[in-house]
């Protein structure tokens, strides 16, 4: 039976909007009926390309019949647009980050709850099948009690990758200056922190090492945020996480969780279909010896060939997978899937149909913003007195 599509309007027609549209136009649960942008040039180009009605002002947007506002503007406008939409009884999906003022986020949440309106924020990676499989493995005690996780979101040296030529389907340039000023911790840290908070709850303490390694990004110099961020996160549940978020090191988006009975590993936290590799710790003396020798062998092979194909951290995956045929088949047989930008919007549509608003993502976003605010307030360098090495 064909289900009726929920109507939505896209607010903000820049680079990221095209990434969303590539998913939303194929979806059977939503219909994009209009778009709005403060730039008439961007608005007209976007509306013509996708064949959706342009709305030149927010007054016109308010009169639009769309039930959902998909807010994809610059971060500075996120809070005000969310508030306006809720005031006019619209369900809201908003790109990250939501904003730094916690009291304003609380007001948005209260308004949404009072009106039983859906309010979702990016990132939406907690709704992927990979995240679901990971949580199921933890719930089923596949590795006993989890103790420590390593989560990486290293994007590589973005400033050397020719970002000047990154153009979306409708001709929008990648917003380099805004991205570098906001910083990778705000932009990419959400993927790491959202997943971690969803798995292990509230954060008790965060330690951070951060620095701006490459201040010259090929732009007029501005207040660029750190491109190196190393976090050590302690959760109230007792879990510990070491996270690396940056734009300097070799691309790496792996996750590994270590428990007292084994480990879980995901190759890429931005792959919605990533498989969860489970490896119990070696028990017998023989299996321990085999593991040590296999690790040495994979190192030797990589030295001979200079690299191993398939993915990041393949040596570690092979090392973990010896003796587990299911893991090996996943490594060599699994087809990766690009991250979907529509997961959170699909969640909103399902919640609207069931009349069951879910505020998990907004509560996690608020908690993460509190953490990031505390980090910004305490980002100081202390130079201790020391003796000379001479």
C-alpha positions in Angstrom: 0.0 0.0 0.0 1.4 3.4 -1.0 2.0 5.7 2.0 1.3 9.4 1.8 4.5 11.5 1.7 5.1 14.2 4.3 5.8 17.6 2.8 8.9 19.6 3.7 10.7 22.7 2.8 14.5 23.2 2.6 15.8 26.4 4.2 19.4 27.1 3.1 20.4 26.2 -0.4 24.2 26.0 -0.1 26.7 23.2 -0.5 25.3 20.8 2.1 21.7 21.1 0.8 22.7 19.3 -2.4 24.0 16.4 -0.3 20.7 16.1 1.5 18.7 16.4 -1.8 20.5 13.5 -3.4 19.0 11.3 -0.7 15.6 13.0 -0.2 14.6 13.0 -3.8 14.8 9.2 -3.8 12.9 8.8 -0.5 9.3 7.5 -0.5 8.4 9.1 2.8 8.9 12.8 2.1 8.2 15.3 -0.6 10.3 18.5 -0.9 7.7 21.2 -1.9 9.9 24.3 -1.6 13.1 26.0 -0.7 14.3 29.3 0.7 17.7 31.1 0.8 18.7 34.6 1.6 20.6 34.7 -1.7 18.2 35.1 -4.6 20.9 33.7 -6.9 21.3 30.5 -4.9 17.5 30.2 -4.4 16.7 30.4 -8.1 19.5 28.0 -9.1 18.5 25.5 -6.5 14.8 25.6 -7.2 15.3 25.3 -11.0 17.7 22.4 -10.7 15.4 20.4 -8.4 12.1 21.6 -9.7 10.8 22.9 -6.3 9.0 26.1 -5.6 11.2 29.0 -4.4 10.1 31.1 -1.4 11.8 34.5 -1.4 11.2 35.4 2.3 10.5 33.8 5.7 7.0 35.3 5.6 6.4 33.2 2.5 8.0 30.2 4.1 5.6 30.5 7.1 2.7 30.4 4.7 4.0 27.2 3.0 2.0 24.1 3.7 5.2 22.1 4.5 5.0 20.2 7.9 8.8 20.0 8.3 11.4 22.7 8.1 14.8 21.3 7.1 17.2 23.9 8.2 20.6 23.8 6.4 21.8 27.4 6.7 25.0 28.8 8.3 25.1 27.8 12.0 24.6 31.4 13.2 20.9 31.2 11.9 20.1 27.8 13.3 18.6 28.8 16.7 16.5 31.6 15.4 15.0 29.6 12.5 14.3 26.6 14.8 12.4 29.0 17.2 10.5 30.6 14.3 9.5 27.2 12.9 8.3 25.9 16.3 6.3 29.1 16.9 4.4 28.4 13.7 3.9 24.7 14.6 6.4 23.2 12.2 8.4 20.0 12.9 12.1 20.8 12.7 15.2 19.1 11.4 18.4 21.2 11.8 21.9 20.8 10.7 24.8 20.8 13.2 25.9 22.6 15.3 22.7 23.9 16.9 24.5 26.7 18.8 26.4 27.6 21.9 23.7 29.1 24.1 22.3 26.3 26.2 19.4 28.3 27.6 18.2 28.9 24.0 18.5 25.2 23.3 16.4 24.4 26.4 13.8 26.9 25.3 13.6 25.1 21.9 13.2 21.7 23.6 10.5 23.0 25.9 8.6 24.5 23.0 8.8 21.3 21.0 7.7 19.2 24.0 4.8 21.5 24.9 3.5 21.5 21.3 4.3 17.8 20.7 6.4 18.8 17.7 9.4 16.8 16.5 12.8 18.4 16.9 15.8 16.6 15.4 19.4 17.7 15.0 22.3 16.4 13.0 24.4 14.3 13.0 22.0 11.3 12.7 24.6 8.5 12.6 23.0 6.9 15.7 20.1 5.8 13.4 22.4 3.8 11.0 22.4 0.0 10.8 26.1 0.0 11.9 25.3 1.9 15.1 22.4 -0.3 15.8 24.5 -3.4 15.3 27.2 -2.0 17.6 24.7 -1.2 20.4 23.2 -4.7 20.1 26.6 -6.3 20.4 27.3 -4.3 23.5 23.8 -5.0 25.0 24.4 -8.8 24.4 27.7 -8.6 26.2 29.7 -9.7 23.2 32.9 -8.4 24.8 31.9 -8.5 28.4 32.1 -5.1 30.2 33.4 -2.4 27.8 36.3 -0.5 29.3 37.9 1.7 26.7 37.1 2.9 23.2 39.3 4.6 20.5 37.3 6.7 18.1 38.9 8.6 15.2 37.7 11.2 12.9 40.8 12.3 11.0 39.8 14.0 7.7 43.3 14.4 6.3 44.9 17.6 5.3 41.8 19.2 3.9 43.6 22.5 3.1 45.8 20.6 0.6 43.0 18.6 -1.1 41.9 21.3 -3.6 38.8 22.4 -1.7 38.7 25.5 -4.0 37.3 23.2 -6.7 34.7 21.4 -4.5 31.4 22.4 -6.1 28.0 20.9 -5.4 25.5 19.7 -8.0 23.9 23.2 -8.2 27.3 25.0 -8.2 27.7 25.9 -4.6 31.3 26.1 -3.4 32.4 24.3 -0.2 32.3 27.0 2.5 35.9 26.7 3.4 36.3 29.9 5.5 33.3 29.0 7.7 34.4 25.4 8.0 38.0 26.4 9.1 36.7 29.0 11.5 34.2 26.8 13.1 36.7 24.0 13.2 36.8 20.2 12.9 35.9 19.7 16.6 32.6 21.4 16.1 32.0 20.1 12.6 33.3 16.5 12.9 33.4 16.0 16.6 29.6 15.6 16.6 29.8 12.3 14.8 32.2 11.0 17.5 30.5 12.5 20.6 26.9 11.8 19.5 27.7 8.1 19.0 29.6 7.9 22.3 26.9 9.6 24.3 24.2 7.5 22.7 26.2 4.3 23.7 27.4 5.3 27.2 25.3 8.2 28.5 26.4 11.4 30.2 30.0 12.6 30.2 31.6 13.2 33.6 35.0 14.7 32.6 36.8 15.7 29.4 40.5 16.4 28.9 41.6 18.0 25.7 44.8 18.7 23.8 44.3 20.9 20.8 46.4 23.1 18.5 46.3 24.8 15.1 49.1 23.0 13.2 48.5 24.6 9.8 47.3 28.2 10.2 47.7 28.9 6.5 44.7 27.3 4.9 45.1 29.1 1.6 42.7 31.8 2.6 42.9 35.3 4.0 44.1 34.5 7.6 41.3 34.6 10.1 40.4 33.1 13.5 40.8 29.5 12.4 40.0 26.9 15.0 42.4 24.1 16.0 43.0 21.4 13.4 44.3 18.9 16.0 42.1 17.7 18.8 42.7 14.8 21.1 40.1 14.1 23.8 40.1 11.8 26.7 36.4 11.4 27.8 35.3 9.8 31.1 31.6 8.8 31.3 29.5 8.6 34.4 28.9 4.9 33.4 32.6 4.3 33.9 33.4 4.0 30.2 36.6 5.8 28.9 37.0 7.1 25.4 40.1 8.4 23.6 39.0 10.4 20.6 41.0 12.1 17.8 39.4 14.7 15.7 41.5 16.6 13.2 42.4 17.8 9.7 46.1 16.9 9.8 46.7 13.1 10.1 46.0 10.4 7.5 42.3 9.9 7.0 41.0 7.5 9.7 37.4 7.1 10.9 37.8 3.8 12.8 36.2 2.8 16.1 37.5 0.1 18.4 35.9 -0.9 21.8 37.9 -2.9 24.3 36.1 -5.0 26.9 37.3 -7.5 29.4 36.4 -10.4 27.1 37.2 -9.1 23.6 36.9 -6.1 21.2 34.5 -4.7 18.7 35.8 -2.8 15.6 34.1 -0.6 12.9 36.1 0.3 9.8 34.4 3.7 9.2 31.9 5.4 11.5 30.6 7.3 8.5 29.7 4.1 6.6 26.1 3.5 7.5 26.4 -0.2 6.5 29.8 -0.8 8.2 30.1 -4.3 9.7 30.9 -4.8 13.4 33.9 -7.0 13.7 34.0 -9.1 16.9 37.2 -10.6 18.3 37.5 -12.4 21.6 40.8 -12.3 23.3 43.1 -15.3 22.8 42.7 -17.8 25.6 45.3 -20.5 25.2 49.0 -20.1 25.0 48.9 -21.4 21.4 46.3 -18.8 20.3 48.3 -16.1 22.0 51.4 -17.1 20.2 49.6 -17.3 16.8 48.1 -13.8 17.4 51.6 -12.3 18.1 53.1 -14.0 15.0 50.2 -13.0 12.7 50.6 -9.4 13.7 54.3 -9.6 12.9 53.5 -11.2 9.6 51.0 -8.5 8.5 53.6 -5.9 9.4 56.2 -7.7 7.2 53.7 -8.0 4.3 52.9 -4.3 4.4 56.6 -3.5 4.4 57.2 -5.6 1.3 54.3 -4.1 -0.7 54.4 -0.7 0.8 50.6 -0.7 1.6 47.7 -3.0 1.9 44.5 -2.3 0.0 40.8 -2.2 1.0 40.6 0.2 3.9 42.2 2.1 6.7 43.7 0.0 9.5 43.5 -3.2 7.5 46.4 -4.7 9.5 44.5 -4.3 12.7 41.4 -5.9 11.2 43.3 -8.9 9.9 45.0 -9.3 13.2 41.7 -9.2 15.1 40.0 -11.6 12.6 42.4 -14.6 12.6 40.3 -17.7 13.3 37.0 -15.9 12.7 35.8 -16.8 9.2 32.7 -14.5 9.6 35.0 -11.5 10.2 37.2 -12.3 7.3 34.2 -12.6 5.0 32.9 -9.2 6.2 36.3 -7.5 5.6 36.7 -8.8 2.0 33.0 -9.2 1.0 31.2 -6.3 2.5 30.1 -3.4 0.3 30.5 0.0 1.9 27.7 2.5 1.8 28.1 6.3 1.8 26.7 8.1 4.9 23.1 9.0 4.4 22.1 12.6 5.2 18.4 11.6 5.4 18.4 9.3 8.5 17.3 11.9 10.9 14.6 13.2 8.5 13.3 9.7 8.0 13.1 9.4 11.8 11.1 12.6 12.0 8.7 11.4 9.3 8.2 8.1 11.2 7.6 9.9 14.5 5.1 12.2 12.9 3.1 9.3 11.5 3.1 7.5 14.8 2.6 10.8 16.8 5.5 9.9 19.0 8.1 12.7 19.0 11.5 11.5 20.1 13.9 14.1 21.6 16.9 11.8 21.9 19.0 13.7 19.4 18.3 17.2 20.7 19.1 16.1 24.2 22.4 14.6 23.1 23.2 17.7 21.0 22.5 19.9 24.1 24.8 17.7 26.2 27.6 17.8 23.6 27.2 21.6 23.3 27.7 21.9 27.0 30.9 19.9 26.7 32.2 22.0 23.8 31.3 25.2 25.7 33.3 24.1 28.7 36.2 23.2 26.4 36.2 26.6 24.8 36.1 28.3 28.2 39.0 26.3 29.6 41.2 26.3 26.4 44.3 27.7 28.1 48.0 26.9 27.8 50.1 26.7 30.9 53.9 27.1 30.5 55.6 25.7 33.6 58.9 26.9 34.9 61.7 24.5 33.8 65.4 24.0 33.9 67.5 24.2 30.8 68.7 21.1 29.0 72.1 22.8 28.4 
